[in-house]
């Protein structure tokens, strides 16, 4: 197998998962549920974590999705999972969407 040459980058941490620099390649997934569907999104995040995803992303593309984030994080934290897993939000680059989510983003 050919050796992969990685360029030098800064290490970032998402939850407890290191990314960039010399961190090992990690598995990330993104839900395909409507983020405003809180039970469905929590269920899918848990399923992705059980399948081996180290980071799970959800989209925050409207007000309802932004309002759902705290409840998704709370639900995610109460489910039995093989380990704790971090989640991130993919927020469209529009001033309005960023302003909506600054107060609802979860750690």
SULPEDA-V885927 format. One record per residue. N is the residue number from 0. RES is the residue in three letters. D_LAST is the distance of its C-alpha to the last C-alpha in Angstrom with 1 decimal. Layout:
n->[N;N]
res->[RES;RES]
d_last->[D_LAST;D_LAST]
This chain:
n->[0;1;2;3;4;5;6;7;8;9;10;11;12;13;14;15;16;17;18;19;20;21;22;23;24;25;26;27;28;29;30;31;32;33;34;35;36;37;38;39;40;41;42;43;44;45;46;47;48;49;50;51;52;53;54;55;56;57;58;59;60;61;62;63;64;65;66;67;68;69;70;71;72;73;74;75;76;77;78;79;80;81;82;83;84;85;86;87;88;89;90;91;92;93;94;95;96;97;98;99;100;101;102;103;104;105;106]
res->[UNK;UNK;UNK;UNK;UNK;UNK;UNK;UNK;UNK;UNK;UNK;UNK;UNK;UNK;UNK;UNK;UNK;UNK;UNK;UNK;UNK;UNK;UNK;UNK;UNK;UNK;UNK;UNK;UNK;UNK;UNK;UNK;UNK;UNK;UNK;UNK;UNK;UNK;UNK;UNK;UNK;UNK;UNK;UNK;UNK;UNK;UNK;UNK;UNK;UNK;UNK;UNK;UNK;UNK;UNK;UNK;UNK;UNK;UNK;UNK;UNK;UNK;UNK;UNK;UNK;UNK;UNK;UNK;UNK;UNK;UNK;UNK;UNK;UNK;UNK;UNK;UNK;UNK;UNK;UNK;UNK;UNK;UNK;UNK;UNK;UNK;UNK;UNK;UNK;UNK;UNK;UNK;UNK;UNK;UNK;UNK;UNK;UNK;UNK;UNK;UNK;UNK;UNK;UNK;UNK;UNK;UNK]
d_last->[38.4;37.8;35.6;32.6;32.4;28.9;28.5;26.8;23.3;20.5;18.2;14.4;11.9;9.3;8.0;11.5;13.4;15.4;16.7;19.7;22.5;24.1;21.2;22.7;22.3;19.4;19.5;17.2;17.9;17.3;18.1;21.2;20.8;20.7;17.0;18.5;20.1;17.4;19.5;20.6;17.2;15.9;19.2;19.1;15.6;17.1;20.4;19.0;17.3;20.6;22.5;20.8;18.0;15.6;13.0;13.2;13.0;13.6;15.5;14.9;18.5;19.5;18.8;18.8;16.2;13.9;14.7;14.1;10.4;9.4;12.4;11.8;8.5;10.8;13.7;12.2;11.5;15.1;17.0;19.0;18.1;19.8;16.6;12.9;11.6;8.6;8.6;8.7;10.5;14.0;15.0;18.7;19.9;21.4;21.0;20.8;18.0;15.8;16.8;16.0;12.3;11.4;11.3;9.8;6.8;3.8;0.0]
